[in-house]
């Protein structure tokens, strides 16, 4: 296939390398002319150092001419930029006659609207088959060719989904199909909330038993919230649910886990290090859960930590004091 990877961050670059290794014709585009020129000359992305770009992996800057030849558009911008990128694809549709689908590979909520990637694509590209990719995938591992798996989700009835599964899988990267793009998007966003909680547990030194119990209850809560917001329960038991949850809550590279760890050490002199996506998502999901009448004690307590209205010790005490109940 001829594939346009729109967005030259670490994740977009890793996917471009994977797709090139699968034998596809790949163009990696950067919105910034300076970055595109640097990628073309250095043949390496400073956001993903140590992984040379093959000479025949094409580098582009303007998306419209690249989409003229593309059969698949991989939208690798952060969620904040996904809508604008989708609109560029929509504007190019009349001349991009070979384009059969677009896949978003970002995670999280759109600032201002709270929309998920699957929702943004449905709104901006209603006449083009669109899907989302989710799962426990750190860019460095994919670029290195380490074994990994992900979920590729298209709405039910999308006939080309099996073909794309086959085309995008290869080497050590295996894709599983889903018909629940909303659920996959929800999992990719909600897991950041619980990564803050996991990091906080690490920062407090609560130990492996506590962290395992926390993440087990987090999965139950994630599934409850996800179903209430339109996802399918089975999705959260898969790669884009529990898989992504575990990777983000244990990964040393996880900014959200590290943010939570720093929240647990307010007197250490080490600040949280920026307002990560999980912090914004926590406040959004707290409000959604309250409106929908969903019991979400972990979201409530993490939101209190993010807002600074509670100390971690108070949060822990309140969670442990909840009424005893059956599991499930």
CORURVEN-V384245 format. One record per backbone hydrogen bond with DSSP energy under -0.5 kcal/mol. NH is the residue of the N-H (numbers start at 1). CO is the residue of the C=O. If there is no record, write none. Layout:
nh=<NH;NH>
co=<CO;CO>
This chain:
nh=<3;3;4;5;5;6;6;7;7;13;14;15;16;17;18;19;20;21;22;23;24;25;26;27;28;29;29;30;33;36;37;38;39;40;41;42;43;43;46;48;49;51;53;54;57;58;58;60;66;67;68;69;70;71;72;73;74;74;75;75;76;76;81;82;82;83;85;86;87;88;89;90;91;92;93;93;95;96;97;99;100;101;102;103;104;105;110;113;114;117;120;121;122;123;124;125;128;131;132;133;134;137;138;141;142;143;144;145;146;148;150;151;152;153;153;154;154;155;156;158;159;161;164;165;166;167;168;169;170;173;174;174;176;178;184;185;186;187;188;189;189;190;191;192;193;193;194;195;196;197;198;199;200;201;202;203;204;205;205;206;211;212;213;214;215;216;217;218;219;220;221;222;223;224;225;226;227;228;229;230;231;235;236;236;237;237;238;241;242;243;244;245;246;247;248;249;250;251;254;255;258;259;260;261;262;263;264;265;268;271;276;279;280;281;282;283;284;285;286;287;288;289;290;291;292;293;293;294;296;300;301;302;303;304;305;306;307;308;308;309;310;314;315;316;317;318;319;320;321;322>
co=<1;25;72;3;27;4;74;5;29;9;10;11;12;13;14;15;16;17;18;20;19;1;24;3;58;5;27;60;31;32;33;34;35;36;37;38;38;39;44;45;46;48;43;52;54;26;56;28;62;63;64;66;66;2;2;101;4;72;73;103;6;74;78;78;79;79;81;82;83;84;85;86;87;88;89;90;92;92;95;96;71;71;129;73;131;75;115;110;110;108;116;117;118;119;120;121;125;102;153;104;151;135;136;138;138;139;140;142;141;172;174;134;176;132;151;152;178;130;179;155;157;158;160;161;162;163;164;165;173;170;148;172;150;152;180;181;182;183;184;185;186;186;187;189;189;190;190;191;192;193;194;195;196;197;198;199;200;201;202;201;207;208;209;210;211;212;213;214;215;216;217;218;219;220;221;222;223;224;225;227;226;232;232;233;233;234;235;238;236;238;239;241;242;243;244;245;246;247;251;253;254;255;256;257;258;259;260;262;265;269;274;276;276;277;278;279;280;281;282;283;284;285;286;287;288;289;290;289;294;296;297;298;299;300;301;302;303;304;305;304;304;311;311;312;313;314;315;316;317;319>
